[in-house]
Amino acid sequence: MESVVRVVPRENYQLEIEFNTGEVRLFDVRPYLDKGVFNQLKDRTLFAQAYVALDTVCWPNDLDIAPETLYVKSVPISSAVHESPADYRK
């Protein structure tokens, strides 16, 4: 099973995710923003606080998305531009 080793929040509610396979993929969070607890992520400040824990992407307030979902619903990116969370907030 793939696990998340790095996450970078990007603009438009997207996550740049590196998996333990070495793959870097882009996951779009927008389809989840109107679903249950994930509506909290509309707050860009909260969204930008994404971090890796327990092999997946997490946020404060006990929010997380299963690593299987992150992998299956993401698309590969061949040459990722690595933004820092500080760059995201500009």
C-alpha positions as CSV (number, residue, x, y, z in Angstrom):
1,M,0.0,0.0,0.0
2,E,1.2,3.5,-0.8
3,S,1.8,5.9,2.0
4,V,2.4,9.6,2.0
5,V,5.9,10.9,2.8
6,R,5.5,14.6,1.9
7,V,2.6,17.1,1.3
8,V,2.7,20.6,-0.1
9,P,-0.6,22.6,-0.1
10,R,-1.0,24.4,-3.4
11,E,-3.4,27.0,-4.8
12,N,-6.9,26.0,-5.8
13,Y,-7.2,23.5,-3.0
14,Q,-4.7,21.1,-4.5
15,L,-2.2,19.0,-2.7
16,E,1.2,18.0,-4.1
17,I,1.8,14.6,-2.5
18,E,4.9,12.4,-2.6
19,F,4.3,8.8,-1.9
20,N,6.7,6.2,-0.6
21,T,7.0,4.8,-4.1
22,G,8.8,8.0,-5.1
23,E,5.8,9.2,-7.2
24,V,4.7,12.8,-6.9
25,R,1.0,13.3,-7.6
26,L,-1.6,16.1,-7.5
27,F,-4.8,15.7,-5.5
28,D,-7.7,18.0,-5.9
29,V,-9.5,18.6,-2.6
30,R,-12.3,20.8,-4.2
31,P,-14.8,17.9,-4.7
32,Y,-14.6,17.2,-0.9
33,L,-15.1,20.8,0.3
34,D,-18.9,20.5,0.6
35,K,-18.9,17.1,2.2
36,G,-19.3,16.9,6.0
37,V,-16.3,17.8,8.1
38,F,-14.2,18.7,5.0
39,N,-16.1,22.0,4.6
40,Q,-13.7,23.3,7.3
41,L,-10.9,23.2,4.6
42,K,-12.6,26.1,2.8
43,D,-10.6,28.1,5.3
44,R,-7.4,28.6,3.3
45,T,-5.4,29.1,6.5
46,L,-6.5,25.7,7.8
47,F,-6.0,24.1,4.3
48,A,-2.4,25.4,4.2
49,Q,-1.7,23.6,7.5
50,A,-1.7,20.1,5.9
51,Y,0.9,17.8,7.3
52,V,1.9,14.1,7.1
53,A,1.0,11.8,10.0
54,L,0.2,8.1,10.1
55,D,1.2,7.7,6.4
56,T,-1.4,10.2,5.1
57,V,-2.3,13.9,4.9
58,C,-3.8,15.4,8.0
59,W,-5.0,18.8,9.2
60,P,-5.8,20.2,12.7
61,N,-9.2,19.3,14.0
62,D,-8.7,15.6,13.4
63,L,-9.1,15.9,9.6
64,D,-7.5,13.4,7.3
65,I,-8.0,11.6,4.0
66,A,-7.2,8.0,3.5
67,P,-3.9,7.4,1.7
68,E,-5.7,5.0,-0.7
69,T,-8.1,7.8,-1.7
70,L,-5.2,10.3,-2.1
71,Y,-3.4,7.9,-4.5
72,V,-6.3,6.6,-6.5
73,K,-8.0,10.1,-7.0
74,S,-4.7,11.9,-7.7
75,V,-2.9,12.4,-11.0
76,P,0.8,12.1,-11.6
77,I,2.9,15.2,-12.1
78,S,6.1,14.7,-13.9
79,S,8.0,17.8,-12.8
80,A,6.6,19.2,-9.6
81,V,7.2,22.8,-8.6
82,H,7.7,22.6,-4.9
83,E,6.0,25.5,-3.1
84,S,6.4,26.1,0.5
85,P,3.3,26.8,2.6
86,A,4.4,30.4,3.0
87,D,4.4,30.7,-0.8
88,Y,0.8,29.4,-0.9
89,R,-0.4,32.2,1.3
90,K,0.8,35.0,-0.9
